[in-house]
Amino acid sequence: MVNRQFQKSHWGTVKDWWMGLGNPWKTLFLENLEMEYDDPMANIHRVFSLEELDLSRSEIRDLSPLKYFGNLRYLDLSMTDIDDLTPLEDLVNLQELHFTGSKNLDVSQLSRIPNLEVLDLSYPETPPVNFDELYKLDQLKAFYGNGCSLNSIAEFVALDQLEVLCLYFNIIPAKELRAFKELYPDCKVMC
């Protein structure tokens, strides 16, 4: 069944949506969902019911088609050149996001994903900015930020649901680490 939000969209029909997609998106769906090239509309409902999507290493640059994927729970955007993550705000069921090897990531764009539980931003090509917005991810249970050029974990103190904090290859002061571990003794801290 097609997402209700999509049905109300300005595009009007699923066919119009499909026709408006760029070739990287169409290729991804056709190949990964085993859709028929001569009649992709026959199985288009499978696209909108996806719960997991791996776009890692793809040529996708624009995430706006994802805003209609209300069932999506897992998304991997690793090793892509995507820099606008605002379409992910509409993915209210998204629980796990992998964005390793990213470029020019503004963490504040992620802070509006309401149910995010696992976030992996490890080994970015350029250090992410605006980590101070992380406190808004109040459902976050696991954060992986290996090699993110972090020199403080102050931004993580407000995340009282954290069970895993993995920060290898960052320079975090020992005093901050001790204080965090005392505050959250059940959180597994790795660095």
Disulfide bonds with the S-S distance in Angstrom:
none
